[in-house]
Amino acid sequence: MKLAVVGATGEVGRMMLKKLEEESIEPDGIDLFSSSRSAGSLMKFTGKSVEVRELREDSLRTYYDYVLFSAGASVSKVFAPIAASYGAVVIDNSSAFRQSEGIPLVVPEINGFLLKDYRGIVANPNCSTIQMVLSLYKIHRKFGLRIVVVSTYQAVSGAGNRGIVELEKQEAGSQDHAVFVRKIHRNVVPVIGDILENSFSVEEMKMVNETRKILGDSKISIWPTTVRVPVMHGHSEAIFCETEKPFDLEDLRVELRASEDVVLTDEKFTPAEIAGSDLVYVSRIRSFDSHRFLLWNVADNIRVGAATNAVRILKMHAGGV
Ligand SMILES: NC(=O)c1ccc[n+]([C@@H]2O[C@H](COP(=O)([O-])OP(=O)(O)OC[C@H]3O[C@@H](n4cnc5c(N)ncnc54)[C@H](OP(=O)(O)O)[C@@H]3O)[C@@H](O)[C@H]2O)c1
């Protein structure tokens, strides 16, 4: 298997390499690409040093079995179609193709069947969406979600390495902010991404549109508020749902226990405890009646929300699904 990783030096890129190693995926060859900033640096992969190369116009004009992209939407828009046209299956962490018709938006546990005999670009969903749909897909199949109201508490690493550095500098006393619209240290910022004409943010509309596409149901009414909090790793979500069919809480617990890569727990997990895990932790499930419930979920945004999902897509596709 011949692999390339574009954006290998970033938060997601580095984690994808780690995850490939953890899954004992040892390609015959791997090429690592970045911008000119990191070109020439050395990265370790399966015990060997690999030199990172600058992504250039002709870099991907060759055959790869898989090319993993995590260098932002503008890079993906230009380079992913080139890689795909040379025969690669592209797994793209950016938002570039998530809403494109004909491009599967995949969370393997939910709609991995879309990968069967598929070649071309596969889109990896947004981090907040992945952990939310993993905790809701079985409940949706059984009871039919009508309304989902979600408030997120998103770690600074969701904004990439620059987000981590900005919080670290503010912790050391800096008052400057460039990545987040307000100071994030000792604060909470209720905007992620630009505000659109409908007053929702880009991040919020990702949660709306991606959830509908992954669950294959355009009728679900989704009401997100996405919030940045001064946490390094791990997104949290408070989710309220209304269902078509009645349930009792034990019914929901049964579905959650059966949901792949989801842990239903009485423990009160926080991001600090679950960083480094590949699971979604669901707790505090509660209700006043038979059609509405609340739950809390926590997951590692770089792993569950990006790198692990991408490598799970690769594994499932390579195994023929
Ligand atoms: N962080 C998350 O929780 C998360 C979750 C889901 C999806 N994503 C998506 O994953 C992507 C990467 O996110 P990240 O958090 O890893 O960001 P990051 O830490 O800022 O890393 C960005 C990576 O892209 C590379 N890059 C930037 N411009 C490039 C260019 N013109 N050509 C080639 N490489 C270029 C960077 O290389 P240099 O080292 O040279 O700068 C670096 O390797 C984004 O699309 C993001 O939306 C992130």
The ligand as an SDF file (V2000), in Angstrom:
LIG
                    3D

 48 52  0  0  0  0  0  0  0  0999 V2000
   -8.2330   20.0220   14.9680 N   0  0  0  0  0  0  0  0  0  0  0  0
   -9.3870   19.3620   14.9150 C   0  0  0  0  0  0  0  0  0  0  0  0
   -9.9980   19.0120   15.9670 O   0  0  0  0  0  0  0  0  0  0  0  0
   -9.9910   19.0010   13.5930 C   0  0  0  0  0  0  0  0  0  0  0  0
  -11.0790   18.1450   13.5950 C   0  0  0  0  0  0  0  0  0  0  0  0
  -11.6840   17.8150   12.3910 C   0  0  0  0  0  0  0  0  0  0  0  0
  -11.1840   18.3180   11.2170 C   0  0  0  0  0  0  0  0  0  0  0  0
  -10.1210   19.1550   11.2270 N   0  0  0  0  0  0  0  0  0  0  0  0
   -9.6470   19.6700    9.9320 C   0  0  0  0  0  0  0  0  0  0  0  0
   -8.3690   19.1100    9.6430 O   0  0  0  0  0  0  0  0  0  0  0  0
   -7.5830   20.0540    8.9280 C   0  0  0  0  0  0  0  0  0  0  0  0
   -6.2660   20.2730    9.6690 C   0  0  0  0  0  0  0  0  0  0  0  0
   -6.5160   20.6930   10.9860 O   0  0  0  0  0  0  0  0  0  0  0  0
   -5.3790   20.7410   12.0920 P   0  0  0  0  0  0  0  0  0  0  0  0
   -6.1060   20.9480   13.3510 O   0  0  0  0  0  0  0  0  0  0  0  0
   -4.4520   19.5820   11.9520 O   0  0  0  0  0  0  0  0  0  0  0  0
   -4.5920   22.0980   11.6680 O   0  0  0  0  0  0  0  0  0  0  0  0
   -3.0880   22.5210   11.9580 P   0  0  0  0  0  0  0  0  0  0  0  0
   -2.5850   21.9670   13.2320 O   0  0  0  0  0  0  0  0  0  0  0  0
   -3.0690   23.9960   11.7590 O   0  0  0  0  0  0  0  0  0  0  0  0
   -2.2530   21.8430   10.7610 O   0  0  0  0  0  0  0  0  0  0  0  0
   -2.3840   22.2700    9.4290 C   0  0  0  0  0  0  0  0  0  0  0  0
   -1.5160   21.4000    8.5390 C   0  0  0  0  0  0  0  0  0  0  0  0
   -1.7160   21.7950    7.1820 O   0  0  0  0  0  0  0  0  0  0  0  0
   -0.4760   22.1340    6.5850 C   0  0  0  0  0  0  0  0  0  0  0  0
   -0.6640   23.1640    5.5710 N   0  0  0  0  0  0  0  0  0  0  0  0
   -1.1330   24.4300    5.7520 C   0  0  0  0  0  0  0  0  0  0  0  0
   -1.1430   25.0850    4.5620 N   0  0  0  0  0  0  0  0  0  0  0  0
   -0.6780   24.2100    3.6360 C   0  0  0  0  0  0  0  0  0  0  0  0
   -0.4440   24.2910    2.2380 C   0  0  0  0  0  0  0  0  0  0  0  0
   -0.7080   25.4020    1.5440 N   0  0  0  0  0  0  0  0  0  0  0  0
    0.0580   23.2060    1.6000 N   0  0  0  0  0  0  0  0  0  0  0  0
    0.3100   22.0710    2.2900 C   0  0  0  0  0  0  0  0  0  0  0  0
    0.1250   21.9280    3.6160 N   0  0  0  0  0  0  0  0  0  0  0  0
   -0.3730   22.9970    4.2730 C   0  0  0  0  0  0  0  0  0  0  0  0
    0.3780   22.5950    7.7360 C   0  0  0  0  0  0  0  0  0  0  0  0
    1.7530   22.5570    7.3790 O   0  0  0  0  0  0  0  0  0  0  0  0
    2.8770   23.4680    8.1250 P   0  0  0  0  0  0  0  0  0  0  0  0
    3.4090   22.6340    9.2610 O   0  0  0  0  0  0  0  0  0  0  0  0
    3.9130   23.6530    7.0620 O   0  0  0  0  0  0  0  0  0  0  0  0
    2.2210   24.7250    8.5510 O   0  0  0  0  0  0  0  0  0  0  0  0
   -0.0050   21.5590    8.7940 C   0  0  0  0  0  0  0  0  0  0  0  0
    0.6340   20.3270    8.5110 O   0  0  0  0  0  0  0  0  0  0  0  0
   -8.4570   21.2920    8.7720 C   0  0  0  0  0  0  0  0  0  0  0  0
   -9.1250   21.2080    7.5340 O   0  0  0  0  0  0  0  0  0  0  0  0
   -9.4470   21.1680    9.9090 C   0  0  0  0  0  0  0  0  0  0  0  0
  -10.6520   21.8450    9.6480 O   0  0  0  0  0  0  0  0  0  0  0  0
   -9.4980   19.5010   12.3830 C   0  0  0  0  0  0  0  0  0  0  0  0
  1  2  1  0
  2  3  2  0
  2  4  1  0
  4  5  1  0
  4 48  2  0
  5  6  2  0
  6  7  1  0
  7  8  2  0
  8  9  1  0
  8 48  1  0
  9 10  1  0
  9 46  1  0
 10 11  1  0
 11 12  1  0
 11 44  1  0
 12 13  1  0
 13 14  1  0
 14 15  2  0
 14 16  1  0
 14 17  1  0
 17 18  1  0
 18 19  2  0
 18 20  1  0
 18 21  1  0
 21 22  1  0
 22 23  1  0
 23 24  1  0
 23 42  1  0
 24 25  1  0
 25 26  1  0
 25 36  1  0
 26 27  1  0
 26 35  1  0
 27 28  2  0
 28 29  1  0
 29 30  1  0
 29 35  2  0
 30 31  1  0
 30 32  2  0
 32 33  1  0
 33 34  2  0
 34 35  1  0
 36 37  1  0
 36 42  1  0
 37 38  1  0
 38 39  2  0
 38 40  1  0
 38 41  1  0
 42 43  1  0
 44 45  1  0
 44 46  1  0
 46 47  1  0
M  CHG  2   8   1  16  -1
M  END
$$$$
